[in-house]
Amino acid sequence: MKTDVEIAQSVQTKPIEEIAASLGVSRDDLHPYGRDKAKIDLSVLDKERKRDKPSRLVLVSAITPTPAGEGKTTTTIGLGQAMAQIGESVCLALREPSLGPCMGIKGGAAGGGYSQVVPADSINLHFTGDFHAITSAHNTLAAVLDNHIHFGNALNIDTRRVLWPRVMDMNDRSLRNIVVGLGGVLQGVPREAHFDITAASEIMAILCLSQSLEDLRQRLDRILVAYTVDKQPVLAGQLNATGAMMALLRDAMMPNLVQTLEGTPALVHGGPFANIAHGCNSVLATKMAMHLADWTITEAGFGFDLGGEKFFDIKCAGNDLDVAAVVLVTTVRALKMHGGKKKNELTAAAPDAVERGLPNLERHLDSIRHFGKRPIVALNRFHHDTDDEIEVIRQYCQSNGVAFAESNHFAEGGRGAVALAELLVQEAEKDQQPLRPTYQREDSPEEKIRAVAQSVYGARDVVFSKRAKYDLGQVRAHGYENLPICIAKTQSSLSDDPSLLGRPEDFDITVQQIQINSGAGFLVVLTGDIVRMPGLPKSPQSERIDVVDGVIVGLQ
């Protein structure tokens, strides 16, 4: 069996100008990065839409992830290729991978098998430099803040109440908590600080939610970076750092155009994690894809409880977006794990374990319906899945009135997902209810958190730590209580305990801390033991990455 790299190398991709032309984008609107990738100028959004059909947005998400893998991004790519095969005008809208997972546990995130976006090695590593620009912009603000304190502290910032961290695009647990300014008077003012990973940074969220350069500027200006000695907010705009950050982020604001192995256009832009950030690609890329094609297929992860909820409650609710359909990816392997099987037991047929794992699928289907949407279950087939195991899932969907399609896109590319594509077109023709958000903006932060925990996770209640209660007081004192919420929670469970698989019951969600991301426009709610700077595993993927005969290997 060929590796993903070998498959990608065997396919002759089209020049990026040809991919752009298929969307009606002229060479003048491209900023090429070599032969196979380019940025699209934002001015394209101001031009008249050339499509006759109304644009339809499709969300792909998944059940609760397991080490067995669900293939959400691979399914999204395969579905996009299949839509093109059945003659539909389609453009994918995906997130950019972070170096942290690429070097850590997950490996690459450009799809797999015959459903990949290419050039995969570039996309997984430096790509067009967006992550570097976001990291630089974020750390510029951190440097300006410390410099302001060093040279007299005219804003009277309380160095014990500096909120703005530094970031880097790598899993590095040693930088979670640090002390800066050591070494004497000339080195700055000593204080405690910390690092987040770039994918969880507020600048990443701001870039992904901004609708224009002017919107970007306004969001950067209102970032809350610290409090004064009198406990008043200090905003980034007061530090005169916005212009420099704008300069660093100007090019990063433009969506990146690439293609799948079958030449289907894909906009890959922005990369917030869903467990510790809001888990969606940029609003600009999504709207650009909708402007250029009849169908836009996007993904939000990890599971629907994280990425899907934030996609609807943050991205859609704040940007006048709605979907024509929701595709929920599941696998026999993952359901077996939710049904009690260990990772080394997944190749043996076990229809009973699949059945025991169905409650996890059911919980996510209930959540999709909670938003007023009709779900489609996509079974991402693995070669050792048996017909009896698949039949358990098919029968469950049939008996519960849920659309179901088996997909073999990993092994067959778009051809293997044609049944799923045809089902999607069929389901999208049916009347869809408008989006029903989980909460209203005027609800209190506690009500919003409880609504998500109970309606989407299935929690009994929410417990607020002493620190979280203090943070809520700050939220109210400074007028941020109407912001939406972005819950940071383990991706491995519907609860905040990663060991609880399946569909846990009678559990509480414990809120440890609440951070104000006033530039991004939401409150980050930290639950359980979640951290915003992951660590590398004992045997990281970086140990298997290398360059052989000039070719990067080991990313996937």
C-alpha positions as CSV (number, residue, x, y, z in Angstrom):
1,M,0.0,0.0,0.0
2,K,1.3,3.4,-1.0
3,T,2.0,6.0,1.7
4,D,0.2,9.4,1.6
5,V,3.5,11.0,0.4
6,E,3.9,8.4,-2.4
7,I,0.3,9.0,-3.5
8,A,0.8,12.8,-3.5
9,Q,4.0,12.4,-5.5
10,S,2.3,10.2,-8.1
11,V,-0.2,12.9,-9.0
12,Q,0.6,15.7,-11.5
13,T,-1.0,18.8,-10.1
14,K,-2.3,21.6,-12.2
15,P,-0.8,25.1,-12.2
16,I,-2.4,27.2,-9.5
17,E,-3.5,29.7,-12.1
18,E,-5.6,27.0,-13.7
19,I,-7.3,26.2,-10.4
20,A,-8.0,29.9,-9.9
21,A,-9.4,30.2,-13.4
22,S,-11.9,27.3,-12.6
23,L,-13.3,29.6,-9.9
24,G,-13.3,32.6,-12.1
25,V,-10.3,34.2,-10.4
26,S,-8.0,36.0,-12.8
27,R,-4.2,36.0,-12.7
28,D,-4.3,39.7,-11.6
29,D,-6.0,38.7,-8.4
30,L,-3.4,36.1,-7.4
31,H,-0.3,36.4,-5.3
32,P,1.5,33.2,-6.3
33,Y,3.8,31.3,-3.9
34,G,5.5,29.2,-6.5
35,R,3.7,26.9,-9.0
36,D,1.2,25.2,-6.7
37,K,-0.2,27.7,-4.2
38,A,-1.3,31.4,-4.1
39,K,-3.0,33.9,-2.0
40,I,-6.2,35.5,-3.4
41,D,-6.6,39.2,-3.1
42,L,-9.4,40.4,-0.9
43,S,-10.7,42.6,-3.6
44,V,-12.3,39.5,-5.2
45,L,-15.0,39.7,-2.6
46,D,-16.0,43.1,-3.9
47,K,-16.5,41.9,-7.5
48,E,-19.9,40.7,-8.8
49,R,-20.6,37.1,-8.1
50,K,-20.6,35.2,-11.4
51,R,-22.5,32.1,-10.3
52,D,-26.2,31.7,-11.3
53,K,-27.1,29.3,-8.4
54,P,-27.3,30.4,-4.7
55,S,-24.3,29.4,-2.7
56,R,-24.7,26.6,-0.2
57,L,-22.5,26.0,2.8
58,V,-21.9,22.5,4.2
59,L,-20.4,21.7,7.6
60,V,-18.4,18.5,8.2
61,S,-17.7,17.5,11.8
62,A,-17.3,14.3,13.7
63,I,-18.1,12.2,16.7
64,T,-15.8,12.4,19.7
65,P,-12.2,11.7,18.5
66,T,-10.3,8.6,19.5
67,P,-6.8,7.4,18.9
68,A,-8.3,5.2,16.2
69,G,-8.9,8.3,14.0
70,E,-12.1,9.5,12.4
71,G,-10.8,11.2,9.2
72,K,-12.9,14.4,9.3
73,T,-10.6,16.4,7.1
74,T,-10.0,13.5,4.8
75,T,-13.8,13.0,4.5
76,T,-14.2,16.8,3.8
77,I,-11.7,16.6,1.0
78,G,-13.1,13.3,-0.4
79,L,-16.6,14.8,-0.4
80,G,-15.4,17.9,-2.2
81,Q,-13.8,15.8,-4.9
82,A,-17.0,13.7,-5.2
83,M,-19.1,16.9,-5.6
84,A,-16.9,17.9,-8.5
85,Q,-17.2,14.4,-10.0
86,I,-21.0,14.7,-10.1
87,G,-20.7,18.0,-11.9
88,E,-21.2,20.5,-9.1
89,S,-19.3,23.7,-8.7
90,V,-17.5,23.3,-5.4
91,C,-14.7,24.9,-3.3
92,L,-13.3,23.6,0.0
93,A,-12.6,25.9,3.0
94,L,-10.2,24.2,5.4
95,R,-7.9,25.2,8.3
96,E,-4.2,25.4,8.1
97,P,-2.3,22.7,10.2
98,S,-0.2,23.8,13.2
99,L,3.4,22.6,13.6
100,G,2.6,21.5,17.1
101,P,0.4,18.5,16.2
102,C,2.5,17.8,13.0
103,M,5.5,17.3,15.3
104,G,3.5,15.8,18.1
105,I,1.0,13.0,18.0
106,K,-1.3,13.7,15.1
107,G,1.2,14.2,12.2
108,G,0.0,16.0,9.1
109,A,-3.4,17.4,8.6
110,A,-3.8,17.7,4.8
111,G,-6.0,14.7,4.4
112,G,-4.9,11.2,3.5
113,G,-4.9,8.5,0.9
114,Y,-6.5,9.7,-2.3
115,S,-8.2,12.5,-0.6
116,Q,-5.5,15.1,0.1
117,V,-4.9,18.7,-0.5
118,V,-1.5,19.4,-2.0
119,P,1.3,20.4,-1.7
120,A,0.8,18.5,1.6
121,D,4.4,18.9,2.9
122,S,4.2,22.7,2.4
123,I,0.7,23.0,3.9
124,N,1.8,21.0,6.9
125,L,5.0,23.0,7.5
126,H,5.6,26.7,6.6
127,F,3.0,27.0,3.8
128,T,2.7,30.7,3.0
129,G,3.9,31.9,6.4
130,D,0.5,32.8,8.0
131,F,1.3,31.1,11.3
132,H,4.7,32.8,11.4
133,A,3.0,36.2,10.8
134,I,0.4,35.6,13.5
135,T,3.2,34.5,15.9
136,S,5.2,37.6,15.1
137,A,2.2,40.0,15.5
138,H,1.3,38.4,18.8
139,N,4.8,38.6,20.2
140,T,5.3,42.2,18.9
141,L,2.4,43.2,21.2
142,A,4.1,41.3,24.1
143,A,7.4,43.1,23.4
144,V,5.8,46.5,23.1
145,L,3.9,45.9,26.4
146,D,7.1,45.0,28.3
147,N,9.0,47.8,26.7
148,H,6.3,50.3,27.8
149,I,6.7,49.0,31.4
150,H,10.5,49.2,31.2
151,F,10.5,52.8,30.0
152,G,8.5,54.4,32.8
153,N,5.1,52.7,32.6
154,A,3.1,55.8,31.7
155,L,-0.1,53.8,31.7
156,N,0.5,52.7,35.3
157,I,0.2,49.0,34.4
158,D,0.2,46.6,37.3
159,T,2.9,44.0,36.4
160,R,1.0,41.4,38.5
161,R,-2.0,41.8,36.2
162,V,-0.4,41.6,32.7
163,L,-2.7,39.2,30.7
164,W,-1.0,39.1,27.3
165,P,1.2,36.0,26.8
166,R,3.8,35.1,24.2
167,V,3.1,32.4,21.7
168,M,4.9,29.9,19.5
169,D,3.7,27.3,17.0
170,M,5.1,24.3,18.7
171,N,4.1,22.0,21.6
172,D,6.5,23.1,24.4
173,R,5.3,22.4,27.9
174,S,8.5,23.9,29.4
175,L,7.2,27.4,28.3
176,R,3.8,27.1,29.8
177,N,4.8,29.2,32.9
178,I,7.9,31.4,32.8
179,V,9.6,34.4,34.5
180,V,10.7,37.2,32.2
181,G,12.9,40.3,32.8
182,L,15.6,38.6,34.8
183,G,19.2,39.7,34.6
184,G,19.2,43.2,36.1
185,V,17.9,46.7,35.4
186,L,18.7,46.8,31.7
187,Q,16.8,43.5,31.0
188,G,13.3,44.8,31.9
189,V,11.0,44.3,34.8
190,P,10.8,40.8,36.3
191,R,7.4,39.3,36.2
192,E,5.6,36.0,35.7
193,A,4.4,35.2,32.2
194,H,3.5,32.3,30.0
195,F,3.3,30.9,26.5
196,D,0.3,29.7,24.5
197,I,0.5,27.8,21.3
198,T,-0.1,30.0,18.2
199,A,-3.2,28.1,17.2
200,A,-4.9,29.1,20.5
201,S,-3.8,32.7,20.4
202,E,-6.2,35.6,20.3
203,I,-4.4,37.0,17.2
204,M,-5.3,33.7,15.4
205,A,-8.9,34.1,16.4
206,I,-8.9,37.7,15.4
207,L,-7.5,36.9,11.9
208,C,-10.1,34.1,11.4
209,L,-13.1,36.3,12.5
210,S,-12.1,39.6,10.8
211,Q,-14.1,40.4,7.7
212,S,-11.8,43.2,6.4
213,L,-8.5,45.0,7.1
214,E,-10.5,47.7,8.9
215,D,-12.3,45.1,11.0
216,L,-8.9,43.6,11.8
217,R,-7.6,47.0,12.9
218,Q,-10.6,47.6,15.2
219,R,-10.2,44.1,16.8
220,L,-6.5,44.6,17.4
221,D,-7.1,48.0,19.0
222,R,-9.5,46.5,21.6
223,I,-7.4,43.6,22.8
224,L,-7.3,43.5,26.6
225,V,-3.6,43.2,27.5
226,A,-3.4,44.1,31.2
227,Y,-5.0,46.1,34.1
228,T,-3.7,49.2,35.7
229,V,-2.8,49.5,39.4
230,D,-6.4,50.9,39.8
231,K,-7.7,47.7,38.1
232,Q,-8.7,49.5,34.9
233,P,-8.4,47.7,31.5
234,V,-5.4,48.5,29.3
235,L,-6.0,47.9,25.6
236,A,-3.6,47.3,22.7
237,G,-4.6,50.5,21.1
238,Q,-3.2,52.5,24.0
239,L,0.2,50.9,23.4
240,N,0.3,52.1,19.7
241,A,1.1,48.6,18.6
242,T,-1.8,48.1,16.2
243,G,0.0,49.6,13.1
244,A,2.9,47.2,13.4
245,M,0.6,44.2,13.9
246,M,-1.4,45.3,10.8
247,A,1.8,45.4,8.7
248,L,2.7,41.8,9.8
249,L,-0.8,40.5,9.2
250,R,-1.6,42.2,5.9
251,D,-0.6,39.4,3.6
252,A,-1.8,36.7,6.1
253,M,-5.3,38.0,5.8
254,M,-5.6,36.8,2.2
255,P,-6.9,33.2,1.9
256,N,-4.6,30.6,0.4
257,L,-5.6,28.7,-2.7
258,V,-4.4,25.1,-3.3
259,Q,-6.0,22.0,-4.8
260,T,-6.9,18.4,-4.0
261,L,-5.3,15.5,-5.7
262,E,-8.1,15.6,-8.3
263,G,-7.8,19.4,-8.9
264,T,-10.7,20.5,-6.7
265,P,-10.1,24.1,-5.5
266,A,-9.4,24.5,-1.7
267,L,-9.0,27.6,0.4
268,V,-6.8,26.7,3.3
269,H,-6.7,29.6,5.8
270,G,-6.5,30.1,9.5
271,G,-5.9,27.3,12.0
272,P,-7.5,27.7,15.5
273,F,-7.7,24.5,17.5
274,A,-11.2,23.4,18.5
275,N,-10.4,22.1,22.0
276,I,-8.6,25.4,23.2
277,A,-9.9,27.8,20.5
278,H,-12.9,28.2,18.2
279,G,-11.9,25.5,15.6
280,C,-13.0,27.0,12.3
281,N,-11.2,28.3,9.2
282,S,-11.4,32.0,8.5
283,V,-14.6,33.9,7.8
284,L,-12.9,35.5,4.8
285,A,-12.0,32.1,3.2
286,T,-15.5,30.7,3.8
287,K,-17.2,33.8,2.3
288,M,-14.7,33.8,-0.6
289,A,-15.4,30.2,-1.4
290,M,-19.2,30.9,-1.3
291,H,-18.6,33.9,-3.5
292,L,-16.7,31.8,-6.1
293,A,-18.6,28.4,-6.1
294,D,-22.1,27.0,-5.7
295,W,-21.0,24.6,-2.9
296,T,-18.6,25.4,0.0
297,I,-17.6,22.5,2.1
298,T,-15.9,23.3,5.4
299,E,-15.0,21.4,8.5
300,A,-14.9,22.1,12.2
301,G,-13.4,19.9,14.8
302,F,-12.4,18.0,16.8
303,G,-15.9,16.6,17.5
304,F,-19.1,18.4,16.9
305,D,-19.4,19.2,20.6
306,L,-16.3,21.5,20.2
307,G,-15.8,22.6,16.7
308,G,-19.4,22.3,15.5
309,E,-20.9,24.2,18.5
310,K,-18.4,27.1,18.1
311,F,-18.9,27.1,14.3
312,F,-22.6,27.8,14.9
313,D,-22.5,29.9,18.0
314,I,-19.5,32.0,17.2
315,K,-18.7,31.9,13.5
316,C,-22.2,31.7,12.0
317,A,-24.1,33.7,14.6
318,G,-21.7,36.6,14.3
319,N,-21.3,36.6,10.6
320,D,-24.7,36.0,9.0
321,L,-23.8,32.5,7.9
322,D,-26.0,29.3,7.9
323,V,-25.6,25.8,6.4
324,A,-27.5,23.7,4.0
325,A,-26.5,20.5,5.6
326,V,-24.3,19.0,8.4
327,V,-22.2,15.9,7.7
328,L,-21.2,13.9,10.8
329,V,-18.2,11.6,10.3
330,T,-18.0,8.4,12.2
331,T,-15.9,5.2,11.8
332,V,-16.4,1.6,12.9
333,R,-13.1,1.8,14.7
334,A,-14.0,4.9,16.8
335,L,-17.4,3.4,17.8
336,K,-15.6,0.2,18.9
337,M,-13.4,2.3,21.2
338,H,-16.4,4.1,22.6
339,G,-18.0,0.7,23.0
340,G,-15.1,-0.4,25.3
341,K,-12.5,-1.9,22.9
342,K,-8.8,-1.0,23.2
343,K,-6.8,0.4,20.2
344,N,-5.0,-3.0,19.7
345,E,-8.3,-4.8,19.5
346,L,-9.9,-2.8,16.6
347,T,-9.0,-5.1,13.7
348,A,-11.1,-8.0,15.0
349,A,-14.8,-7.9,14.0
350,A,-17.0,-6.8,16.9
351,P,-20.5,-5.7,15.9
352,D,-21.5,-5.7,19.6
353,A,-18.8,-3.2,20.5
354,V,-20.0,-0.9,17.6
355,E,-23.5,-1.1,19.0
356,R,-22.3,-0.2,22.5
357,G,-20.5,2.8,21.0
358,L,-23.6,4.2,19.3
359,P,-24.7,6.5,22.2
360,N,-21.7,8.8,21.4
361,L,-23.0,9.1,17.8
362,E,-26.5,9.7,19.2
363,R,-25.3,12.5,21.5
364,H,-23.8,14.4,18.5
365,L,-26.8,13.8,16.3
366,D,-29.0,15.3,19.1
367,S,-26.7,18.3,19.2
368,I,-27.0,18.9,15.5
369,R,-30.8,18.8,15.8
370,H,-30.5,21.2,18.7
371,F,-29.3,23.8,16.2
372,G,-32.2,23.1,14.0
373,K,-30.2,21.1,11.4
374,R,-30.8,17.8,9.7
375,P,-27.7,15.5,10.1
376,I,-26.1,13.2,7.5
377,V,-24.0,10.4,8.9
378,A,-20.9,9.6,6.8
379,L,-19.2,6.3,7.6
380,N,-15.5,6.7,6.7
381,R,-14.7,3.1,5.8
382,F,-11.4,1.4,6.8
383,H,-10.3,-1.7,4.9
384,H,-10.8,-4.1,7.8
385,D,-14.4,-3.0,8.6
386,T,-16.9,-5.8,8.2
387,D,-20.3,-5.6,6.5
388,D,-21.9,-6.7,9.8
389,E,-20.3,-3.9,11.7
390,I,-21.3,-1.3,9.1
391,E,-24.9,-2.7,9.1
392,V,-25.2,-1.9,12.8
393,I,-24.6,1.8,12.0
394,R,-26.8,1.7,8.9
395,Q,-29.7,0.1,10.8
396,Y,-29.4,2.6,13.7
397,C,-29.6,5.6,11.3
398,Q,-32.4,4.1,9.3
399,S,-34.5,3.4,12.4
400,N,-33.9,7.0,13.7
401,G,-34.6,8.7,10.4
402,V,-31.0,9.8,9.8
403,A,-29.5,10.0,6.3
404,F,-26.6,7.6,6.0
405,A,-23.9,7.0,3.4
406,E,-20.8,4.8,3.4
407,S,-17.7,6.5,1.9
408,N,-14.5,5.0,0.7
409,H,-12.7,8.2,-0.3
410,F,-9.4,7.3,1.4
411,A,-8.9,4.4,-1.0
412,E,-10.7,5.7,-4.0
413,G,-10.7,9.5,-3.9
414,G,-13.8,11.3,-5.1
415,R,-15.2,8.2,-6.8
416,G,-15.4,6.5,-3.4
417,A,-17.5,9.4,-2.0
418,V,-20.0,9.8,-4.8
419,A,-22.8,8.2,-2.8
420,L,-22.2,10.6,0.0
421,A,-22.2,13.6,-2.5
422,E,-25.4,12.5,-4.1
423,L,-27.0,12.1,-0.7
424,L,-25.8,15.6,0.3
425,V,-27.4,17.2,-2.8
426,Q,-30.6,15.3,-2.1
427,E,-30.7,16.3,1.6
428,A,-29.8,19.9,0.9
429,E,-32.9,20.2,-1.3
430,K,-35.2,19.6,1.7
431,D,-36.4,22.5,3.7
432,Q,-33.9,23.5,6.4
433,Q,-34.8,25.4,9.5
434,P,-32.8,28.6,10.2
435,L,-30.0,28.3,12.7
436,R,-31.0,28.1,16.4
437,P,-28.1,29.3,18.5
438,T,-27.5,27.6,21.9
439,Y,-27.9,31.0,23.7
440,Q,-28.6,34.6,23.1
441,R,-26.0,37.4,23.5
442,E,-27.9,39.0,26.3
443,D,-27.8,35.8,28.4
444,S,-25.4,36.0,31.3
445,P,-22.0,34.2,30.9
446,E,-23.1,31.6,33.4
447,E,-26.3,30.9,31.4
448,K,-24.3,30.6,28.2
449,I,-21.8,28.2,29.7
450,R,-24.6,26.1,31.3
451,A,-26.6,26.1,28.0
452,V,-23.6,24.6,26.0
453,A,-22.7,22.2,28.8
454,Q,-26.2,20.8,29.1
455,S,-27.5,21.0,25.5
456,V,-24.3,20.0,23.6
457,Y,-22.2,18.0,26.1
458,G,-25.1,16.4,28.1
459,A,-23.8,17.6,31.4
460,R,-25.8,17.7,34.6
461,D,-24.6,21.1,35.7
462,V,-21.6,23.5,35.7
463,V,-19.3,24.1,38.7
464,F,-17.4,27.4,38.9
465,S,-14.1,27.5,40.7
466,K,-13.2,30.4,43.0
467,R,-10.9,31.8,40.3
468,A,-13.7,31.5,37.7
469,K,-16.1,33.4,39.9
470,Y,-13.5,36.2,40.3
471,D,-13.0,36.2,36.5
472,L,-16.8,36.6,36.0
473,G,-16.7,39.6,38.3
474,Q,-14.1,41.1,36.0
475,V,-16.1,40.3,32.9
476,R,-19.1,42.2,34.4
477,A,-17.1,45.1,35.8
478,H,-15.7,46.0,32.4
479,G,-18.8,45.3,30.2
480,Y,-17.9,42.1,28.5
481,E,-20.8,40.0,29.6
482,N,-22.6,40.0,26.3
483,L,-19.7,38.3,24.4
484,P,-20.2,34.8,23.2
485,I,-18.3,32.0,24.9
486,C,-15.5,29.7,23.6
487,I,-15.2,26.7,25.9
488,A,-11.8,25.1,26.1
489,K,-12.3,21.4,26.9
490,T,-10.7,18.0,26.3
491,Q,-11.5,16.7,22.8
492,S,-11.4,13.1,24.0
493,S,-14.7,13.1,25.9
494,L,-18.1,14.8,25.9
495,S,-17.2,15.6,29.5
496,D,-14.1,17.5,30.8
497,D,-12.6,14.2,31.8
498,P,-10.7,12.6,28.9
499,S,-11.1,9.1,30.3
500,L,-14.9,9.1,30.0
501,L,-15.6,7.7,26.5
502,G,-19.0,6.9,25.0
503,R,-21.9,9.1,26.2
504,P,-21.1,10.0,29.8
505,E,-24.0,10.7,32.2
506,D,-24.4,12.5,35.5
507,F,-21.3,14.6,35.1
508,D,-20.6,18.2,35.9
509,I,-18.4,20.6,33.9
510,T,-15.9,22.4,36.1
511,V,-14.9,25.9,34.9
512,Q,-11.4,26.8,36.2
513,Q,-10.8,30.2,34.6
514,I,-12.4,32.7,32.2
515,Q,-10.2,34.8,29.9
516,I,-11.5,37.9,28.1
517,N,-10.6,37.9,24.4
518,S,-12.1,41.3,23.6
519,G,-10.4,41.6,20.3
520,A,-11.6,38.2,19.0
521,G,-15.0,39.0,20.6
522,F,-15.5,36.1,22.9
523,L,-14.8,34.8,26.4
524,V,-12.5,31.8,26.7
525,V,-13.8,29.3,29.3
526,L,-11.2,26.9,30.5
527,T,-12.6,23.7,31.9
528,G,-11.1,20.6,33.6
529,D,-7.3,20.3,33.2
530,I,-7.1,21.9,29.8
531,V,-4.0,23.9,29.0
532,R,-3.4,26.3,26.1
533,M,0.1,25.1,25.4
534,P,0.2,21.3,24.7
535,G,3.2,19.1,25.3
536,L,4.9,16.6,23.0
537,P,4.3,12.9,23.6
538,K,7.0,10.5,24.7
539,S,7.6,9.4,21.1
540,P,6.7,12.5,19.0
541,Q,6.0,12.5,15.3
542,S,9.1,14.7,14.9
543,E,11.3,11.6,15.4
544,R,9.9,10.2,12.2
545,I,10.1,13.3,10.0
546,D,13.1,13.5,7.7
547,V,14.3,14.5,4.2
548,V,15.1,11.5,1.9
549,D,16.4,12.2,-1.6
550,G,15.2,15.8,-1.2
551,V,11.6,14.7,-0.3
552,I,10.1,15.4,3.2
553,V,8.8,12.1,4.7
554,G,7.1,11.1,7.9
555,L,4.5,14.0,8.2
556,Q,1.5,11.7,7.8
